[in-house]
Amino acid sequence: MKNYRQPDQTIWNGRTSESTLYFHEKIKCFDLSEETLPKTDEKVISILGYECDEGVARNKGRVGAVAGPNAIRKMLAPLSNHFKKDTQIFDVGNIICQNNDLERSQRSASDIISYLIENKSFPIVLGGGHDLAYAHYNGIKKCSTNKKIGVINLDAHFDLRTVTDKPNSGTPFYQIAKENGNIHYLCLGIQKASNNRELFETAKALNVQHLENTEYTLENKAHVLQTINDFINEVDYVYLTIDLDGFSSAIAPGVSAPSPFGFGVAIASETIKCICDSKKLISVDLVELNPTYDIDNSTARLAARLIYNIIETL
């Protein structure tokens, strides 16, 4: 299997018990290059890593997100297991980037994400740069013919930059829109200081919906949830992508592009619950964790707790 690394069982360690009290005791590792996911009627969650920050480098960002997937896994491992017995959680390894070949890594990611969905396994993909979104969307599209896919992005940035040289972490949603003729896209947490006028004009031209960080607050919860529900009602499936740099850098310092005026955990949690409750959520990713700049693993811990809440709410 191209650009694939099997899961590392040694990451999943911590306190042990006789009754599966911890996350690391609940999860099972599957090498997709040698094993086939089991057929089951139970709920199956598959955690896939995207070890790639070539897109961040191309976007002139600070590299380090390549180490994000395993940093998140390490913070998931010791968490308590309160999941239902019929929920299965698999670690299915990582997509890697070789020789700076971002496009090849994206194709590999798309293939595996499509395979997981086709086999009734819900993907939670750990980045890596936000260029993952282009691959992730295409993976969903492969197995969702004639379905309207809506993208909800928790982010400080539109990531709608035009491709002037090579695609990067700032271009994924522009690429999706151009290749598909349109994009059903809702972005929550946009910051004016982080998006130039041309990006706002591009968003308007593509009919992208968004709420700025001043609107995306817990105090404005009713309007936020109404906006989300209205958007979900217009699509068949929802792909949720969470860019950790959208959170306030006070709680998420370890990211590619920190945001002092970012949003908080409470409104993000309400958003995630609302989307999960819709029963239209088909796949999730979390991107732009940069362990190089993290403080006491606080951003990795945040990502782990978000994943935990998603699994618990599904």
N, C-alpha and C positions, 0 to 999 in steps of 0.2 A: 504494500500500500504506500503510495507516494506521499512524501512529506508528513509522515505519521510516526509518532512515538508512543509506545505502549504505556499504560498507566504505571506509576511508581507506587507499589504497595507500601513502601517504607514511610511515605508521607502520612499515611493514615495510622497514627498511633496516639497513645494517651493512656488514661486510666482504663483498667479492664474490669469487666463485670461478668456475672453469670447469666444476666438477663438482658443483654444488649441495651445498656443504659446510655451509650454514647454514639455519636454520629459515626465515628471511625469503625465501630463494631457493626453498624447497620449497612454501610456501603460495601459493594463488591466491585472488584476490578475486572474489566473485560478487555482483552487485547483483540481489537477488531480485525487485526491482520490474520488472526488465527481462529477466533471464536465467533460464533453467530449468536446474536441476542436471543434469549429464550422466548418462546411463544407463551404468553400468559394473559389471563384476563385481569390480572392485578394492575394497579397503577404503577407505571414505570417511569422513573426520572433518570436521565443520562447526563452526566457532567462531562463536557468536552472542553479542553483548553485550546487556546489559539495563541501560541508562542510566537508572536510577530509584532515588532514595532517598526518595521521598514516603512510603513505608511506614515508613522509619526516623524521619522527622520526626513522623509521626502517633504513633509509639511513644515519642516524647520522647527519641530518641537523637541523637547528634551526626551531622549530615549531612555528606556528602562522598563517599559510596559511588557517587554518580552518575558519578564520574570513574574508577571502578574498572576497567571493561572495557578501556579504552585503555591504562591504566597496566600492566595485565597483558600486553597485546599487546606493548608496548615492551620488556618484559623477556623475552618469548618470542623476539623477532626475532633477537637475536644468538646464540642457542644453536646448538650444532652439530647437524647433521642426520645421525642414525644410523638413520633409519627405513627400512623396506623400500621398494624402488622402486615396488612396487605399492600403497603407502599414499598416498592423496591427502588433502591437508589444505586446506580452504577457509575463508576468512574471509567470512562471509555478512552482515556488517554488524551494526547495533545496533537494538534496540527503544528508543525514547525515550519520555519522559513529558512530555506537554504540558498546561499549565493545571492541574497537580496532579491530573490524572485518572488515578489509580493503576489503577482497574478497567479502563479502556480499554487501558492499557499491558499489563496482565495478559492480556487477551483476545488482543491482537496477538501476545504472546509464545507463548501456547498454540497459536495457529494456525500459527505458523512452526515451532515444535518438532514439532507433529504432521506438518507437511509434510515436514520433514527425515527423520523416522523412516519415514514412508510411502515415501520415495524412497531408502531404504537408506543414509542418511547418519547417522552417529552424532553426536548433538549434545553439544557441550561449551559450556555457557552461563556467561557471566561476569557476575556482579552487581557493583554493585547490591545492594539490600536483600534480606533473606530472604523477603520477600513474593513473590519470584520463585518460591518453592517451590509456592505455590498454582497459579500459572500453569503451571509446569513439569509438575506432576502431571496437571493437566487436559489438557495437550497430549499426554502419554503415553496417558492414558485414551481420548482420541478415536480413537486408532488401535490400541487394545489391548482390543477388546470381549471381554468374558467372560474376561479374564485377571486373575489376582490380582497386583496391583502391590505390591511391598514397598518401603518407604522406609527407607534407612539414612542417618542424619544424624550427621555428626561435628560436635559442637556443645557449648558450655557450657550452652545453654538448650534447654528443650523446645519453645519457640515454640507453646505450647498455650493462650495467653490467649484468653478468650472475647471475642467481638466486642460491645463495649458501645456504641460510636458508629460508627466506621468500621473496616474491616479494616486491619491494619498489618503491620509486619515481625515482630511477635510472635504473630500469629494464624493463620498459614497451615495448620498441621497440625490445629488445631481446626476450621477451616473445611472441610478435606478430610474429617475424621472425620464432621462433622455432615451434610455434603451426600451422603456415600456410605454412611452408616449405621455405618461402622467405618473403621479405618485400620490397616494392617499396618505397624507403625512401630517401628524400633529406633534408639535414640539413644545415641551413644557419647561420653562425656566430660562428662556432666552434673555441674554443680557446685551443691551445696546452697545456697551463699551467693548464687547467682544465680537461684534459683528458689524462690518462696515456697511455703508449705504447700499452698495451693490448687492450684498447678500440679502438685505431686506427687499430690494427690488426683485431679485431672483425668486425669493420666497413668494412674493405677491404674484409674479408672473406664473408661477407653478401652482397657485391656489393652496399654498401651504398654510395650515392653521397653526397658530402659536399663542402662547401666553408668556408674557415677559416675567422676569423674576419678581417684579413688584406686584404682579397679579397672582403668581403661583405661590400662594401662602396659605397657611392653615386658617387664617382669619377670613380668607376668601373661599373657603372650602366648598360652599354650596355652588358657586359659579364654576369652580374648577371641576367638580364632579359632573355638573350638568354638561360642561364642554366635552368631557371625556365620554359620557354616555351618548351624547348626540353623535359624536364621531364614531363610536363603536356600532351604533345602530345603522350606519351607512356601509359597513363592510361585513365580509363573511368571516375573516380571521384577523386576529391582532398579533402582530409581532412587536414585542416590547423590548426596547433597547435602553439600557441605563448607563449613561456616561457619568462616571464618578466625579468628573471635574465640574459637574453641574451643582454638586453639593458645596456648601460653604467650606472654604479651606480651613476653617476652625475645626471642622470635624473630618475633613478629607484632604489633608495636606499632601498625601502621596499620590499625585496624579500628574498627567502630562502638562496640564495647563490649569493651575489653581485659580479658584474663584472666591475672593473675599466676600462678595455679595451674593453667593450662591444660596440655594434653597435648603430647607431643613429636612430632617428625617421624618417628622410627623406628616407633612403633606405628601412626601414620597410614599410613605406607608399607606396612607389613605388612597392614593392613586393606584398602587399595586393591588390592594384589596378590591377596589372597584373593577379593575381590569380582570382579575382572576374570577370574580363573581359573575362576570358576563358570560363565562363558559366559551368565549371565543378566542381565548389566548392559545396560540399554537406553539410559541417558542419565545425564549428570553435570552438576552445576553447582557453582560456587565463588562464595560470596557474602560481602558485608560488608567487602570491602577498602575502606579509606578513605585515599586517598593524602595527604590533608591532614595526617594524623598519622603518616605513615610516616617511617622513618629510613633514608636511603640506599637507598630502594626495597626494603628488606629483605622486607616483607610481599608486595609485588608479585613479587619474585623467588621467594619461597616458592610463591606461587600458580602462577607459570610453571613451576617445577620439578615441582610436583604434576601439572600438565597434561601436561608432557613424559613423566612416568612412566606416566600413564594411556594416552597414545597408544602408547607403546613396549610396554606390557603387553597391550593389547587384541589 
